[in-house]
Amino acid sequence: DAMVIQNPRYQVTQFGKPVTLSCSQTLNHNVMYWYQQKSSQAPKLLFHYYDKDFNNEADTPDNFQSRRPNTSFCFLDIRSPGLGDAAMYLCATSREMATIPLAGGQETQYFGPGTRLLVL
Amino acid sequence: AQSVAQPEDQVNVAEGNPLTVKCTYSVSGNPYLFWYVQYPNRGLQFLLKYITGDNLVKGSYGFEAEFNKSQTSFHLKKPSALVSDSALYFCAVRDSLNSGNTPLVFGKGTRLSVIA
């Protein structure tokens, strides 16, 4: 019954070697989010897609990119991982309806289990 | 601008005792408030939310939270703590004045330890 699926659960990469994390959802939600979470800290939003519209947070490094080829899938690409990019990466979705923009704020975000990235 | 504060990094409680995890918020309009729980090496699990209506909101696993507009608080509570409740708890908020797809703003988290 998994609703938000992240693969792999653990990813090891080398310093500077590009890596892609994947997220898929069975909820048919409009919005998909990527968060970075370092140890015992709050999740930090990197970017989100509202349907096909990409919204980057102002302080997200250029090293982080995202793709959303269809409603169900969203990818996080780290072009040149550094040691400081080791973290848990969380994908989330929410339903938000474009026709009721303020009501969309009530929608719950549903999170995947996360991918823990280790950079050697 | 919206913000949320969790004033306690750590809360310790004995099993069977009531627990409270504190959260205060700041918004321009009306708040939409959420609580999530995170177990080790897992994603965030939704517990409950307040949108409108009854100030006492009941959620998963016996948790509840009370919305207090005058104190701008949304504290998470449980009458009788279990060891299995030990986890990291996050409070989050959205401002009703923002557009619907504005992401949640999370607090820094409170680690709850329930001691047998």
Interface residues (C-beta under 8 A of the other chain):
Chain A: V4 Q6 N30 V31 Y33 S40 Q41 A42 P43 L45 H48 Y50 N55 M88 L90 A92 S94 E96 M97 A98 I100 P101 L102 A103 G104 G105 Q106 E107 T108 Q109 Y110 F111 G112 P113 G114 R116
Chain B: Y32 F34 Y36 N41 R42 G43 L44 Q45 F46 K49 I51 L88 F90 R94 D95 S96 L97 N98 S99 G100 N101 T102 P103 L104 F106 G107 K108 G109 R111
